[in-house]
């Protein structure tokens, strides 16, 4: 096994174990939480190794890079788009993507729905919510979403599978908790409002530094990048 493969193997093991530990600690079944390996900063060769190790749910933040990589790697990979999507990139990305985490407007949702109808696809998406209300953050506000829920849920070709959020980037993990809890409470409110307790099953929240808190607050998808590739620059450059 190459140095890169060995290091990746250890990192994946470590992350998977930490995710499972967090579940057990909070009384959740580890099968409820899935890992999206975020490959946006990873070299393609590392991504290939990751897939070899059995990690086939991958996240990219740029549509073009997702498509390039989807065309070069095995079709077994389930690609997730986690970064901003412009309406003019919907047609490019839709045939390759299993889940779009970052739908942040009705206009974008409408475009996805109409392109999907043309291409005869049934895409799954998450609505990105700016729970903390920071001006710099992408996403719908909780109020927009609850007020407009009937419009969001009126599209037929696209399935809204859940919600996504990013917590504020701070040192103190307890700053993240209100965002994650807020997302779950928002989901519960929409369920109650619409009388459908099965709505929005997926909660995409938690990254390398805050996934444990996110799992405690109900995450079903954690998006982890840097932890998986830790130490790889060095091992790659000393490999020869
Ligand atoms: C980059 C990125 C991640 C992964 O971040 P890490 O801190 O590297 O784990 C997760 N979600 C989104 C939306 C990202 O852009």
Boltz pocket constraint, residues with backbone or C-beta under 6 A from the ligand:
constraints:
  - pocket:
      binder: B
      contacts: [[A, 38], [A, 40], [A, 61], [A, 82], [A, 83], [A, 166], [A, 206], [A, 207], [A, 208], [A, 209], [A, 223], [A, 224], [A, 225], [A, 226], [A, 227]]
      max_distance: 6.0
